[in-house]
């Protein structure tokens, strides 16, 4: 037993050390000159709050209220552009370390040992290598750390704690809401309807506690920020856009424009593709939730599998797939167990490597000229995500059918 505990501790220490080394090897982050960085936007928000401006009333951030803490903290401890970039990078590195820690705890609770424990912990630790400087120039490690903490709490049987942390994650960035139906079903099947409703109430209550003060002060500003996220057009790296880019290489005309903080395809065909992928996304998510809810006695393994499937479906079939969205998958997919572990991890790593094939250095070639090589890389990455979805969805389907 002591040797087993020592091996597990070694896996965690090695993963954390790997993450720190890889973060330190991103000079563009620490020099404040990373390409296609969102840090200047965050600095503008943080400095405005530090000067006393009220978010959503005096200026309109495009993110939920829970994200604001991550923007203002570097402004309070730094000066100037480079100072802010370094402080923000350190902040995100701390959240990244939290992702590694909570993923490790979830894997231990799931009974992972040996290679699965080492690899499962190493994958989120390798995020700076797999995705590059964007991991420390976007704030997505913040909600990802909260998602990892929520999953660790749920699989450990701390459902109320998990519901509260999940609510906090939703208040930071809306995507963790796709995990709420799975979490409610998980509690309902194990502890009954009353406890499931308690978890739901805690989750909604925590999210509401973050939103409501700003809604009371500036309802229009909060509504604008939510609509800006939900009403985005077909982003150029999404699956629907990738198909249209491939057709463009075969002769179909295509246009683009910048809006909602991204570069998006325009025209009737892009609008149709946006609607089609959104319908597919909603349909697959509803199917995953319904299949999981039909299980008579959910296990922790089935729970994390349904959560991973929900996250992958949301990303792979969304009308927006910004590169940083892959950070969300690093803390969910590695929890999938059984025979699907290695195919799922391999496909996730391939998706990250393909993304690095164009982002950030060839991204503008994709935008300005619809570069053929980059267009095919985008399609290959998005098809890889769909293959990953097929891998993680299959256990949900099989277990639902057997029950």
Order of alpha helices (4+ residues) and beta strands (2+ residues): alpha-alpha-alpha-alpha-alpha-alpha-alpha-alpha-alpha-alpha-alpha-alpha-alpha-alpha-beta-beta-alpha-alpha-alpha-alpha-alpha-alpha
